[in-house]
């Protein structure tokens, strides 16, 4: 089976939720016998020079890329207000990518074209013109819900109005795409129900972001109790959630337990976060080894109040046996249970009390971490998820 994977950015290195999700599934499909070709944008926002991409990955995935300047342009964003297009989507329109995609489709025959993320659906009509392949949307999120939730949390009236406008346009585009695809790969059961409520009636495979769990042994190495957050900080829900945590939760923790330290890491750290730096709040920005960073610290916090899909860093933390404190929305879509394999805290006071509980009860937080590890093995193993998707793709094809 030949699969063409279209990606909005190069899935290497696998350092955040987006790249990990694309990279791990394509590797799993290759391991199950599929031939995968990756055609991706190399964006200004996440640019990576070819010399820095693993040569083995380029060879096994036949990687080709097209440069795209997808920086947010204030002028274009303003003009977009007077159109009916989603600015999130229109930034991925590219004549160069169209030409490259057409050339690939004319040169090779594919059984499945997998669209990773909603913007790649811009190219469905072109694919139909030049290929008989089944077109599958791998929906990493219900995109419009992220912006609806951000609008709900926004206090500035103008910003709230703008975010709602973005959400409506994403909703309209998302709904139109569901009428064009042959099949859907959704990350969670909850999101599948939402897609079906939007009118989708086709074949569905539920396949969460997966990991090579066998290599992620839970060998905690922390020397003292600490709290940490790791996530892409150019993703607005992460930045908004962490700023809320620093301002509303952390002062209560430092007042009662001044010896506990908070470590914050992640790519594209906003400059103003470094102003939060103190003796017990260490803002590190990007770290070279995310796994080692998680192993070095104790309690993982994910204070999210917007978002969709699966929080990949939560699953990564679970695979390493970490106890995680998150909100209901942060844990959405995961097969987790409060106080069994995760701790749910939706207010500043709840999060503060959860941190103190773990700091004072080592046996409790170790038990929750061990249960989290078992959950990751049961639901998010790369071999299992990849096999499910491979079988699903085969079922779409003629005998």
C-alpha positions, 0 to 999 in steps of 0.5 A, a space after each residue: 500500500 502506497 500512502 502520500 502524507 501531506 503535512 503543514 510542516 516537516 515532521 522532523 524533529 519530533 519535538 512537539 505535539 504536531 511533529 510527534 503525531 505526524 512522525 510517529 504514525 508514519 513510522 508505524 505505518 512503514 513498520 507495518 509494511 506501507 510505503 509512505 511518501 511525505 510532502 510537506 511545507 517547510 514554513 518560516 515559522 518552523 523552518 528546518 534546513 535539509 542538512 538538519 533532517 535525519 537522512 534515514 527519515 528522508 530516505 524511508 519517507 521519500 521526503 520532499 518539501 516546499 517553502 512557505 512564508 506563513 508568518 501572520 501578516 497584520 495587513 493581510 489579517 485585516 483585509 481578511 476580515 472583509 472576505 469569507 475565508 479563514 485566515 488560518 487556512 488561506 495562509 497555506 495556499 501556495 502555487 508552488 505547493 500545487 505544482 509540486 503536488 501535481 508533479 508527484 501525483 502524475 509521477 506516482 500512483 497512491 492508494 491513500 492520500 493522508 491529509 495531516 491537519 485541516 489546512 491540507 484540505 485546500 488541495 482536495 480538488 487538485 488531488 481528485 483531478 490527478 489521482 484515484 487515491 482515497 483521501 483521508 483527513 487525519 484530524 488532530 483537532 476539531 479546529 474551530 473548537 479551539 478558537 471558540 474556547 479561546 474566545 470564551 476565555 478572552 476578556 477584551 471585547 474586540 479580541 473576543 469578537 475577532 476570535 469568534 469570527 475566526 472560529 465561525 470561518 474555521 467551522 464553515 471550512 471544517 464542515 465543507 471538508 467533511 463532505 469531500 473526504 473519503 475517510 476520517 482518522 480521528 484522535 478521540 471518540 468525543 471528537 468523532 461524535 462532533 465530526 458526525 454532528 457536523 454532518 460527516 457520515 463516512 468511515 472513521 478510524 479512532 487512532 490517538 497520537 502514538 508513541 514507542 512506549 518500549 523505549 520510554 521506560 519509566 525511570 524517574 531520575 528527579 532528586 527533589 520534588 519539583 513542578 514542571 511544564 513542557 509544551 510548545 509556547 507558540 501555541 496560544 492555549 499553552 501560553 495562556 494557560 501557563 500565564 494563568 498558572 504563574 499569576 494565580 496558582 504559583 504564588 499560593 504554592 511559594 507562600 506555603 512551600 517556598 522550597 518547591 521549584 517550578 521549571 517551565 520549558 518549551 519551544 518559542 517561549 514568549 519573551 515576557 515569560 522570562 520576566 517571571 524568572 525567580 529563585 523558585 520559577 526557572 524559565 528555560 525556554 527550549 530544551 535539547 532533550 525533552 525526555 530528560 527534562 521530564 525525567 529530571 522533574 517530578 510533577 507535570 502541570 498542564 493548565 489548559 482551558 482551550 484546545 482540542 484533540 489529545 495533549 501529546 505531552 500528557 501522553 508522553 509524561 504518562 509513558 514516563 510514569 509522571 503524575 500529571 495535574 491538568 484541567 478537564 479540558 486538558 485531559 479531554 479525549 484521554 482514557 484517564 480517571 481523576 485520582 487514578 492515573 491523573 489529577 483533574 483541577 479546574 480552579 486555582 485553589 484546586 490546582 494548588 491543593 493538588 500540588 500540595 497533596 502530591 508534595 506531601 504524599 509521595 506514595 500517592 503521586 508514585 501510584 498515580 504515575 505508575 497507573 498513568 504509565 500502564 494507561 499509556 501502554 494500553 492505549 497509545 503504543 505505536 505498534 498497536 495504533 499503527 496497526 489499526 490505521 494500516 488495517 483501516 486503510 486496507 479496508 478502504 481499498 478495492 479487493 
